[in-house]
Amino acid sequence: MKKGFGMILAVIGTILSLVALILYAKAANTTPIVRYLNIAALVCAVLFLVLSAKLGEKSWWGLLVSAAAVLMMAAFGFSLVTEVEVLGYLISGLRTWADVQFWAFFSGAAVLSWLVFMIASFTRLGENKE
């Protein structure tokens, strides 16, 4: 099977999602829901890649990539809940960059993963036509 541009983006999004999960595990303030949403996004992306590699392209499998995008944005949104107070303290000078750096890197990876998944969901994922 020849890989399409969307498939390459799905792989990049999966890697970014894994990086986001690792960075969030190192953050100071964590919430289980964010980890679960990130893991669910990772599972959707890996499931898409495995199914595409084993069984070939099916158009409805692209929904897994879209689901991964939605789950990554939900994880980012829920992570903001724990960081609003910390960001306020950072601005006022009561906290330091070390308190939020892993969350900030997680946020960057999560938003990039979301963007890549969104672009992948709107492009042809493989070269096979149905």
Backbone torsions as a table, in degrees:
resi	resn	phi	psi	omega
1	MET	NA	131.2	177.7
2	LYS	-82.1	137.8	-177.4
3	LYS	-84.8	131.1	175.1
4	GLY	-88.8	171.4	-180.0
5	PHE	-61.6	-39.3	178.9
6	GLY	-63.8	-35.8	178.5
7	MET	-66.2	-41.2	177.6
8	ILE	-63.6	-41.3	177.1
9	LEU	-64.6	-36.6	178.0
10	ALA	-63.8	-37.9	176.9
11	VAL	-66.2	-43.6	178.8
12	ILE	-63.4	-42.0	177.9
13	GLY	-63.3	-37.2	177.7
14	THR	-64.4	-43.8	178.5
15	ILE	-63.8	-42.6	178.4
16	LEU	-64.9	-35.7	177.6
17	SER	-65.6	-40.1	177.0
18	LEU	-65.4	-42.4	177.5
19	VAL	-61.3	-42.1	178.8
20	ALA	-62.1	-40.6	179.1
21	LEU	-63.3	-42.6	179.3
22	ILE	-65.8	-43.0	179.8
23	LEU	-66.6	-37.4	179.8
24	TYR	-68.0	-31.8	177.9
25	ALA	-64.0	-26.1	-180.0
26	LYS	-91.4	-6.3	-177.7
27	ALA	-69.3	154.7	-177.3
28	ALA	-71.3	-46.5	-179.5
29	ASN	-107.8	113.7	-179.9
30	THR	-124.3	156.5	177.3
31	THR	-128.9	135.6	-178.8
32	PRO	-58.8	-34.8	-177.7
33	ILE	-61.2	-35.3	179.7
34	VAL	-67.0	-43.1	177.2
35	ARG	-61.9	-43.8	-178.4
36	TYR	-65.4	-40.5	177.7
37	LEU	-65.9	-40.2	178.0
38	ASN	-65.5	-41.9	177.9
39	ILE	-64.7	-40.6	178.5
40	ALA	-62.8	-40.1	176.6
41	ALA	-63.5	-41.9	178.7
42	LEU	-63.5	-41.4	178.7
43	VAL	-64.0	-42.9	178.1
44	CYS	-60.5	-44.4	-178.6
45	ALA	-66.8	-44.5	179.6
46	VAL	-66.3	-39.7	177.7
47	LEU	-61.2	-42.3	176.5
48	PHE	-60.0	-47.3	-177.8
49	LEU	-64.5	-41.5	-179.3
50	VAL	-67.7	-45.7	179.3
51	LEU	-63.0	-39.8	179.1
52	SER	-66.6	-38.0	-179.7
53	ALA	-71.5	-39.0	-176.1
54	LYS	-82.8	-42.2	-170.5
55	LEU	-112.8	0.1	-179.1
56	GLY	86.2	177.1	-176.4
57	GLU	-78.0	134.7	169.3
58	LYS	-130.7	137.8	-174.1
59	SER	-65.5	-33.9	-177.2
60	TRP	-75.0	-12.5	175.5
61	TRP	-70.4	-17.3	175.1
62	GLY	-62.5	-20.7	175.8
63	LEU	-64.0	-28.1	176.5
64	LEU	-64.5	-37.0	178.0
65	VAL	-68.5	-41.1	177.1
66	SER	-64.1	-40.4	177.9
67	ALA	-63.4	-39.3	177.7
68	ALA	-62.5	-39.0	178.6
69	ALA	-64.2	-45.0	-179.8
70	VAL	-64.2	-41.9	-179.4
71	LEU	-66.9	-36.8	177.7
72	MET	-66.9	-39.6	178.6
73	MET	-69.2	-35.1	176.3
74	ALA	-65.3	-40.7	177.8
75	ALA	-61.9	-43.5	177.9
76	PHE	-63.1	-43.8	179.8
77	GLY	-61.7	-44.6	178.5
78	PHE	-68.4	-28.4	178.9
79	SER	-69.8	-25.4	178.0
80	LEU	-64.3	-30.0	-178.3
81	VAL	-59.4	-41.6	-178.0
82	THR	-78.6	-18.0	-173.1
83	GLU	-104.2	-6.9	-177.8
84	VAL	-59.8	-48.0	-179.3
85	GLU	-64.6	-43.3	-179.3
86	VAL	-63.8	-40.6	178.4
87	LEU	-64.9	-36.5	175.5
88	GLY	-63.1	-43.4	177.4
89	TYR	-65.7	-34.3	178.0
90	LEU	-63.9	-43.9	-180.0
91	ILE	-65.4	-38.0	-178.7
92	SER	-78.6	-9.8	177.6
93	GLY	94.6	3.3	-179.4
94	LEU	-83.8	-14.5	175.8
95	ARG	-125.0	166.3	179.4
96	THR	-115.9	171.5	179.1
97	TRP	-59.5	-32.7	-179.3
98	ALA	-60.3	-27.0	179.8
99	ASP	-72.4	-23.6	-175.1
100	VAL	-123.7	1.1	-171.8
101	GLN	-63.2	-42.3	-179.0
102	PHE	-70.4	-33.9	175.4
103	TRP	-66.4	-39.6	179.2
104	ALA	-64.0	-41.7	177.4
105	PHE	-67.9	-38.2	174.2
106	PHE	-59.2	-45.0	-178.8
107	SER	-60.0	-44.1	177.9
108	GLY	-61.4	-45.7	179.5
109	ALA	-66.6	-38.2	-179.6
110	ALA	-66.7	-43.4	-180.0
111	VAL	-68.7	-40.4	176.1
112	LEU	-63.2	-41.9	177.4
113	SER	-61.1	-43.9	178.2
114	TRP	-60.0	-46.6	179.5
115	LEU	-61.0	-44.2	-179.1
116	VAL	-65.5	-43.0	177.1
117	PHE	-62.7	-39.9	179.4
118	MET	-64.5	-44.6	178.2
119	ILE	-63.9	-41.6	179.5
120	ALA	-63.1	-35.7	-177.4
121	SER	-72.1	-17.4	178.3
122	PHE	-103.4	6.0	177.1
123	THR	-117.2	165.6	178.2
124	ARG	-69.0	124.9	-175.9
125	LEU	-79.0	-31.0	178.8
126	GLY	-139.5	177.5	-178.5
127	GLU	-93.0	-12.4	-179.8
128	ASN	-72.1	141.1	179.0
129	LYS	-107.3	145.1	178.7
130	GLU	-112.1	NA	NA
